[in-house]
């Protein structure tokens, strides 16, 4: 079996139709979602790419200490005789310690100009997808292609009409800059400024949709001989003013950064249209790909779980929490009922109802703060010891709310 893994860095989950967006035109993403198994609650365990890709490629959670990861996706592919390639426009991904296990490590064209393009073919995203399709044309089967595309966080160069289509007649003209914003807005910021950022970003998502459509059209017309899994996910979200943050200005562990889309299109329509509310994190992608491709895997019992049982039917899921950490050591915990940011002061949000974390209820639920901190500590201890059986299950108030 083949696999194509598309990691679109900085894709905001709220701008994807399958996750609730209704105002951006994304027919290709909508089609892929309809043909895919979708994880509703997929959160990255760290916004730091080095830790994130260790989880994707070895099943090791971001909280795990550095060291020999054991079985890795690139090594397992090689041992099974599956040709592999890593393609990216992000140098840090290409330089990752585990990247050299891929059969090919191919840099994509860098950003040539921070300017709005005149035509689609001149955009950075279009050039990246062209290189990706060119590789597929000569790929030796079975293969696994992993493509990390950083364009949404690198340059907003879609032709001007892509963003203009999202401006109403009474709106100010969308900005004409292609540079990706990175700033914390003033408390009395101008709403029109944020509107312009949203329109420009929406234009980039529409451009991504056009490029994805070209890939799907190519696969329709040139289907590989072997069954092929197509996975689309995001490495990190892109804050667009939800907490006055725009872009990669810090690593505040709010939903707009850590909640990302995850779609698996499986051969034969397996799981098509199915969705799961199970708590999913990056190590699960490693376990899932090992499962789908028939690779041997040594994974911690709870840190990495294959999603395939969920694609077939809503099976019991052994995870009651997700634990996150930033490069600065900031911590967060997601349970089926809550999202907790352990800061000064701590913040607590109802999950998944308060999707963008606008209503902090920490002052009204002080009795949950210490148990949620303990939940993070317990998970870290289980990671360090490898003994998840000893980790206490969460008490009912952390799992559900009496609204």
N, C-alpha and C positions, 0 to 999 in steps of 0.2 A: 504494500500500500504506500502511496505517496502522501506527503503533507506539505501544505503551503501555509506558513505562519506569518501573518501580517501584524506587526506591532506598530500602530499609529500613535506616536508619542504626542501628548498634549491634546488628545481628543476629549472634549468635554462631554460627559455622558448625557447632560441635559440638552445637547444639540443633536441627538440621534433619535430618529422617529420611533424606533422600537423601544426606547426608554422614555417616551412621552412627549417628544418634541412634535409640534404640529405646524410650525411656521417656516421651517426650512425645507426646501425641495431636495429630497434625497431618494429618488426612486431606486437607485442601485443598492444603497444600504437597506432600504425597505425590503427589496427583493431578497437580499442575502439573509436578512433577519427571518423572513417568512420561510426560508428553506433551511433554517438553522435551529440548533438547540441553543438556548440563551440563558445565561446566568444573570439574574436580576441583582444579586448582592455580591458582586465581585469587587473586592477592595485590595489595593496593593498593600504590602506589608511595610514598604519603605519607598519614599520618593527618590532615594539615592540609587542611581542606575547600577552601580557596582553590586550592591546588595540585592537589588531587584532581579538582576540577571543571574545571580547565583541561585536564587529561588527558581527562576524559570528553567534553568539548565541543569540543576542538580536536586531540586526538591528541598533545599536547605532554607529554612526560614531566615528572614533578616536578623532575627535575634540570635541565631546560631553563631558561635565563635568561628573565626577564620581557621582554615585548616584543610586537610584533604577531604574534598566533598564526596569521595567514593565514586559511585557510578554517576556519570554525567550524560546528558542527552547526546552531545557530539560523539563521545566514546562509544556509547551504546549503538548509535547509528552505524559507526564504522565497523563494529564487531558483527553486526547483522548484515553487512554488505550493502547498506543503503547509502547512496551518494548524498552528500550534504553540502550546503553552501550557506554562508552568512553574508547578507548584503546590508549595508547601512550607510547613511550620510552622517552618522554620529561617531566621531573618532573614538570616544571612550568605550562604546560598545565593541568596536572592532579590536580595541586593545585589551578587552576583558581577559582575565586570566584563563577563563574556560573557552574562549573563542578559538584558540589555536587547535582545538579538537575537530573543528569543522573541516571538511575536505577542501573547501575553498572559502577564503575570506576576501570579499570583494567590496572595495569602497565605491559608493555611489557618487555621482557627480556632486561636488559641493555647491553651495549657493553661489551663483555667478554675479548676481546683482541684487541689491536691496532696492528694487524698484518694481512698480506694478507692470506686469507684462502686457503686451499688446494682444497676444493670442495664447490660447491654452497650451499649445505645444512648447512655448518658451518658458513656461512656469517650472519651478523647481520640482514640484510634485509630478508633473507630467513626464519630465526627464527621468525621474526615479522609476516610475511605473514602466516606462519604455525599456529601461535597462532590465527590470525584473522580467518583463515578457520576453525580451531577447534571451535571457538565461533559460527560461522555460523551453524555448524553442529547441535548444540543444541539450537539454537535461537528459542524463542517463537514468533510466528507471530501474528500481524504485528510488525515489529521491525525497529529501526533506529540505525545503528552502525556508530559511528564517530571514525575514526582511524587517528591519527596524527603520522606520521613516520618521525623521524628526522635523519634517517641514512645517507642521502647524506651530511649532515653537521656534522656528528658525526664520521664516520670511512669510509675509502675507502678500504674495505677488499675483494673486488671481486677477484677471482683467477687471477693470473698474465696474463693468456691468454686473459682475457677480455679486458685488456688495450693494450696488445701487438698487437692485431688484428688491432689497429688503428695507428700503427707505420709502415711507409714505410721502405724499405730496407736501404735507405740512412739516415734515422732518427737515432738519438741517442737512446739507449735502454730506454724505459719508466722507470720512477722511481719505486723503489720497496718498497716505504714507504706506510703505510696505514693511517698515521696521516693526517688529513685534514689541508691543508695549510691555514694560516691566516696572511696576510702580505700585505704591500704596496711595490710594486717593485720600485727599483731605476730607475731613468730616463734613465740610460744606461743599463737596465737589459738585460740579456742574453735571446734571443728569444727561445733558446732550453729549457730553464727552464720553460717558459710558455707553450711551446708545450708539455712538459712532464705532467704538471698539466692538460692540456686539454685532453690528452690521458687517464690519470688515471680517470678523471671525466667521460669521455665517457664510460669507462669500467663500472663504477658504474651505469650509466644510462642503459647500456645494461643488467646489473644484475637486475635492477628494472624491466626492460621489461620482463625478464624471470619469475620473481616473479609474476608480474601482469598476465602473461600468465597462471600461475598455478591457480590464482584466477578465471580468466575467464573460464578456463577449468572446474574447480569445479562447477561454476555456470551453465555452459552448461550441466553438467552431473547430477547436483542436484538442479534443479531450485526450488526456493521457491514457495510455494503454491500461495502466493499473488504476484501481479505485483511488480517489484522491480526497483527503480531508483538507478543507479550507477553514482556517481559524483566523478570526479578526478580533483583535483586542487593542487596548491602549496601554502604553507604559505608565502614563500619568495624565491626570486631567489638567485643565487650564482654567484657573480662577478668572472670572469675568465680573468682578465687583461685588460678589456675594458678601464678602467681609472686607470691603474696600480694597481688596487685593486684585491686581490685574497682572496676569502673567507669572513668571517664575521669580517672584520677589522674595519669597521665603518658603519654608516648608510647613506652614501651619496645617495641621492634619484635619482639615475640614473636608466635607464630602466632595466639594467641587474639585479637589485635588486627588483624593484617594479612591473615590468611587468611579470605576471605569467600565466601559462596555466589554463584553466577552461573548462572541458568537462562534459556534462550531457547526459548519456544514459538513455532514457526514455522508458517506456513500449510501446509495439506495434510499435516500430520504429518511434515514434513521434519525429519530428525535426531532424531525422537522416541525416547527411551530411550538415545541415544548419549551416551557420556562420553569426555572426553579428559583425559589426564595432561599435556598440553602446558602450559608455563609461560605464564600469561596475566596481563596487567596492564591498568590502566584505559584506556590509549590504544587498546587493541584494541576496546573497546566503540564508540569513535568510528568506527574503520575498519569494524567490522561493521555498524553502523547505516547508514553511507554505502553500503555494499555492498547491504544488504537493501532499502533504500529507493531505490536508484538515484541517489544523490547524488554529485556530483563531489567528489573529495577529494584534497588534496595532503598526503600523509603520509610521514614518514620511512620508509625501506624496512624498518627493523627495529623502530622505536619503536612503530609502529601496524600491526597485521596483522588482516585480517578473519578471523573464526573460521568462516566459511561452508564453506571446504574441509574443515575438521575435522568439521563437522556432517554432511557427506555421506559422508566416510570418513576414516580416520586418515591424513591426508596428511603429508608431511614438514614439520616446523616449524622455522623458521630461528633460533629463540631458545634459547640455552644458559644464560641467566641472567636473573634479575630483580634489579633494584637499587632499594633503598628508602632514603628519607631522612626524618627527622623535622624538625619546625620548629626543634629545637635543634641540628640538624646531625648527629644520630646516624645511623649507616649500618648497612645490612644487605644481604646478598647471598643469594639463593636460587638454587641450581643443582638439577639433577635428583637429586643425591645429598646435598646439604648445605644447612643454613641457618646463616649466619654473622652474628653480631652483633659489630660492631667497637667494643667498649667497653673499659673498664679495670676488670677484665681482659676480653679477648675471649672470646666464647662460641661454641661450635660444636656443632651438633646434626645427627644423621642424619635425612635427609629422604627420603621422607615418613614413615618408620617411627616416629620419635620425634615424634609429631604435636604434643604440647603442650610440647615442649622441656624435658623433665624431666632428661635425661641429658647434661650438658655434657661433651664429649669433647675440648675444646681442648687440654688438657694431654697427651693421648695422640696428638694429630694436629697437633703444632706445625708440621710441614712444610707444612701446608695454609693456615696463617694469612696469610702474605705473598702467596701466589698469589691468595687470595680478596680481599685488599685491592686487589691490582693489578687484579683483575677489575672491581671497582667503579670504580677510576680510569679504566680503559680505556673502560667504558661512558659515564662522564661526558664523557670526551674525544670519544667518538663523537657524543654528543648535541650538544656544543658545536660540533663541526666539521661535523656532518651526514654524515660519512663512515663509515658502519658497515662498509663493505667492508674498511677498514683495521684494524678491531678484531680482534685475534687470537682464534681459537677457544680455548676452554678445554681444558686438558690432561685426559687420561682420568681421573686421580685425583679431579678436581673433578666429573666427570660420573657416575662410578659408584664403588661401594664393593666391596671384597673382604671381605665379612662372614665 
